[in-house]
Amino acid sequence: MRLDDYDPNINVEDQRGSGGGGGFGGGGGGLLMGLLPMIGSRFGCGGIVVVLILMAVFGGMGGLGGLLGGGQSSAPTAQTGSPRAGTDTTSSCNLTPESKAACNAFSSADNTWEAIFAKNGQRFEAPKLVFFDGNGRSGCGAAQSAMGPFYCPTDQGIYLDTSFFNELSTRFKAEGDFAQDYVIAHEFGHHIQKLLGTNAQVQQAQRQASETEGNALSVRLELQADCYAGVWAAANRSRLEAGDIQEGMTAAQAIGDDTLQKESQGRVVPDSFTHGTSAQRQAWLKRGLDSGDPAQCDTFSGAI
């Protein structure tokens, strides 16, 4: 995808090389952090939010996994030789090729959604892109590489350790620049849900729901973010190159709950899904791509 002209006025923070929020440690916060992947797979976003509240109360650390949910991730390792943080948007975005790719996609999503909101007479508030390596801090608690990219609604930040792009290519076999762009666009979709109040509505409903019902709501939230990623791509169709859409579909297939569960535990437990099956993620990404209309991303009405 031809995205090589990011807007230097985007909001970028850089925590790389700063040591972040510390490691797992031996206290209760470290134990809970180690259990986050399991909690995410069993209880969905609502369960993770509860854990984050407990971590905040007891001085622990937490975060919100955005793209992968309950997929098993390897524990973060010490980052040696990591680049120091940039001092401004330009230096941060140009620190590594991966940083540049992330800024390009983020800037494009920012401009695209600002225009969509303006067209619909809605007020748009830009999020921020936060780089970290290994360990970082977010408004939702600690940022850990093992969480993957995530969106924190508290500070409206999209958090990214760019080493995830390598994992996306090697572990998930989702190669190509559009697969990386899809990651950013999906997290940006969660910001759109925050602005529209969808995220708050789902959280409120989850507090009154059973575990299975809460997971089902989480699936619908995540699939809508996939659809919003497709809407962004549709608005920038002139920049798409041959093979881009297939790269996105490959990425969506690789991170479906059923595919991840088969890989990690050899069996599929539908009631524990929090992000949707591979087929569902592909279908909603494609719906956004085909329609280019956010109104077509209503995952909360009818079957998914």
C-alpha positions in Angstrom: 0.0 0.0 0.0 1.4 3.4 -1.0 1.6 5.1 2.3 4.7 7.2 2.5 3.5 10.7 3.3 2.5 10.7 7.0 1.3 14.0 8.5 4.0 15.3 10.9 1.2 16.8 12.9 0.0 13.5 14.2 0.3 12.9 18.0 3.2 10.5 18.6 4.8 9.5 21.9 7.9 7.4 22.2 8.8 5.3 25.2 11.5 3.2 23.6 14.7 2.8 25.4 13.3 4.2 28.6 12.9 0.9 30.5 9.1 1.4 30.7 7.1 0.1 33.6 9.3 -2.7 34.7 9.1 -6.5 34.3 6.8 -9.1 35.8 8.3 -9.0 39.3 7.4 -11.2 42.1 4.3 -9.5 43.5 0.6 -9.9 42.9 0.7 -7.6 39.9 3.3 -9.7 38.2 1.3 -12.9 38.8 -1.9 -11.3 37.4 0.0 -10.1 34.4 1.3 -13.5 33.7 -2.3 -14.8 33.7 -3.7 -12.2 31.3 -3.6 -14.4 28.2 -5.6 -17.0 30.0 -8.0 -14.5 31.5 -8.5 -12.9 28.1 -9.3 -16.2 26.4 -11.8 -17.2 29.1 -13.4 -14.0 30.2 -12.9 -11.6 27.3 -12.4 -7.9 27.6 -14.6 -7.6 30.6 -12.4 -10.0 32.5 -9.3 -8.2 31.6 -10.7 -4.9 32.6 -11.5 -6.3 36.1 -7.9 -7.6 36.4 -6.6 -4.2 35.3 -8.7 -2.5 38.1 -7.3 -4.9 40.6 -3.8 -4.2 39.4 -4.3 -0.5 39.7 -5.6 -0.8 43.2 -2.8 -3.0 44.4 0.0 -1.2 42.5 0.3 -3.8 39.8 0.5 -3.4 36.1 -2.0 -4.1 33.3 -3.0 -3.3 29.7 -5.7 -4.0 27.1 -4.9 -6.5 24.4 -6.5 -5.3 21.2 -5.8 -7.5 18.2 -5.1 -11.0 19.4 -7.2 -11.4 22.6 -6.8 -14.8 24.1 -4.1 -16.0 21.7 -1.1 -17.4 23.5 1.9 -15.1 23.4 5.5 -15.7 24.5 6.7 -13.8 27.5 8.6 -10.6 26.7 12.3 -10.8 26.8 14.8 -8.1 27.7 15.4 -5.7 24.8 19.1 -5.4 24.1 20.4 -2.8 21.7 16.9 -1.2 21.4 16.9 2.2 19.7 16.5 5.2 21.9 13.3 7.2 21.7 12.9 9.9 19.1 12.7 13.4 20.4 9.7 14.5 18.2 7.3 13.1 15.7 9.7 13.1 12.8 12.5 11.4 14.6 10.3 8.9 16.2 8.6 8.0 13.0 11.9 7.6 11.2 13.7 5.7 13.9 13.2 2.4 12.1 11.4 1.2 8.9 8.7 -0.4 11.2 8.2 3.0 12.9 7.7 4.7 9.6 5.2 2.1 8.4 3.2 2.5 11.6 3.2 6.3 11.3 2.1 6.1 7.7 -0.8 3.9 8.5 -1.8 5.9 11.6 -1.6 9.2 9.8 -3.8 7.8 7.0 -6.4 6.5 9.4 -6.4 9.7 11.3 -7.0 11.8 8.2 -9.6 9.3 6.8 -11.7 9.2 9.9 -11.5 12.9 10.5 -13.0 13.4 7.0 -15.7 10.7 7.6 -16.7 12.3 10.9 -16.8 15.8 9.3 -19.0 14.5 6.5 -21.4 13.1 9.1 -21.4 16.2 11.2 -19.7 14.5 14.1 -16.9 15.7 16.3 -13.6 13.9 15.8 -10.8 13.7 18.4 -7.5 12.3 17.3 -5.9 9.5 19.3 -2.2 9.2 19.9 0.3 6.6 18.7 2.7 5.4 21.4 5.8 3.4 20.7 7.4 1.2 23.3 9.9 -1.7 23.4 9.4 -4.6 25.8 7.9 -2.6 28.7 6.0 0.6 28.7 3.2 2.5 30.5 -0.3 3.4 29.3 -3.3 4.9 30.9 -4.6 1.4 31.3 -1.5 0.2 33.2 1.6 -1.5 31.9 2.3 -2.0 28.2 4.0 -5.4 27.6 5.2 -6.8 24.3 3.4 -10.1 25.0 0.1 -8.3 24.8 0.5 -7.3 21.2 -0.7 -4.0 19.9 -3.6 -2.5 21.9 -5.8 0.5 22.3 -6.3 2.1 25.7 -9.5 4.1 25.9 -8.4 5.9 29.1 -5.8 8.0 27.3 -6.9 7.3 23.8 -3.6 5.8 22.9 -2.7 3.1 20.4 0.3 1.2 21.8 2.7 -0.6 19.7 6.0 -2.5 20.1 7.0 -2.7 16.4 8.6 -6.1 17.0 5.1 -7.4 16.6 5.3 -6.7 12.9 8.1 -9.3 12.8 6.0 -11.8 14.8 3.1 -11.1 12.4 5.2 -12.1 9.5 7.1 -15.1 11.0 4.7 -16.7 13.5 1.4 -15.8 11.9 2.7 -16.0 8.3 0.9 -12.8 7.5 3.5 -10.9 5.4 3.3 -7.6 3.6 2.8 -4.0 4.3 -0.9 -4.2 4.3 -1.0 -6.8 7.0 0.9 -4.3 9.2 -1.5 -1.5 8.1 -4.4 -3.6 9.1 -3.0 -3.9 12.6 -3.0 -0.1 13.0 -6.3 0.3 11.3 -8.0 -2.2 13.6 -6.7 -0.5 16.7 -7.8 2.8 15.2 -11.2 1.2 14.8 -11.4 0.8 18.6 -10.8 4.5 18.9 -13.8 5.2 16.7 -15.8 3.0 19.0 -14.6 5.0 21.9 -15.7 8.3 20.2 -19.1 6.9 19.2 -19.8 5.5 22.7 -19.9 1.9 21.5 -17.1 0.8 23.8 -18.8 2.2 26.9 -22.1 0.6 26.0 -20.5 -2.8 25.6 -18.6 -2.5 28.8 -21.8 -1.6 30.6 -23.6 -4.6 29.1 -20.8 -6.9 30.0 -21.1 -6.0 33.6 -24.6 -7.4 33.6 -23.9 -10.4 31.4 -22.8 -13.9 32.0 -19.3 -15.0 30.9 -20.5 -16.4 27.7 -22.6 -13.4 26.9 -19.8 -11.1 27.7 -17.5 -12.9 25.4 -20.1 -12.7 22.6 -20.3 -9.0 23.1 -16.5 -8.8 22.9 -16.5 -10.7 19.6 -19.0 -8.2 18.1 -16.9 -5.3 19.3 -13.7 -6.7 17.7 -15.4 -7.6 14.4 -16.7 -4.1 14.1 -13.1 -2.8 14.5 -12.2 -5.2 11.7 -15.0 -3.7 9.6 -13.8 -0.2 10.4 -10.3 -1.2 9.2 -11.9 -2.2 5.9 -13.7 1.1 5.7 -10.4 2.9 6.1 -8.8 0.8 3.3 -11.8 1.5 1.0 -11.4 5.2 1.5 -7.8 4.8 0.3 -8.5 2.4 -2.5 -6.4 4.4 -4.9 -3.3 3.6 -2.8 -3.9 -0.1 -2.7 -1.5 -2.3 -4.7 -1.8 -5.8 -6.1 -1.9 -8.3 -3.4 -2.8 -5.9 -0.6 -6.3 -7.2 0.1 -5.1 -10.8 0.2 -2.4 -9.8 2.7 -5.2 -8.3 4.9 -7.3 -11.5 4.5 -4.3 -13.7 5.4 -3.7 -11.6 8.5 -7.4 -11.8 9.5 -7.4 -15.5 9.0 -4.3 -16.1 11.1 -5.6 -14.3 14.2 -9.1 -15.8 14.4 -10.0 -17.3 17.7 -10.5 -20.8 16.3 -7.2 -20.7 14.5 -5.3 -19.5 17.5 -7.0 -22.0 19.8 -6.2 -24.9 17.5 -2.6 -23.8 17.4 -2.2 -23.3 21.2 -4.4 -26.0 22.7 -5.4 -28.3 19.9 -9.1 -27.8 20.3 -11.7 -25.0 19.8 -14.0 -23.7 22.6 -16.5 -21.3 20.9 -17.9 -20.0 24.2 -14.5 -18.6 25.0 -14.1 -16.7 21.7 -13.5 -13.0 22.3 -12.4 -11.7 18.8 -14.3 -14.0 16.3 -13.4 -16.8 14.1 -11.0 -16.5 11.1 -14.0 -16.6 8.7 -15.8 -13.9 10.7 -12.8 -11.6 10.8 -12.2 -12.0 7.1 -15.9 -11.4 6.4 -16.2 -8.2 8.4 -12.9 -6.8 7.0 -14.2 -7.5 3.5 -17.6 -5.9 4.3 -15.8 -2.7 5.2 -13.7 -2.9 2.1 -16.6 -3.5 -0.2 -18.9 -0.9 1.3 -16.6 1.8 2.5 -19.5 2.7 4.8 -19.2 2.7 8.6 -23.0 2.2 8.8 -22.5 -1.2 7.3 -20.3 -2.2 10.3 -23.2 -2.8 12.7 -22.1 -6.1 14.2 -24.6 -5.7 17.1 -27.7 -6.4 15.0 -28.5 -9.9 13.8 -26.1 -12.8 13.2 -22.4 -12.3 12.6 
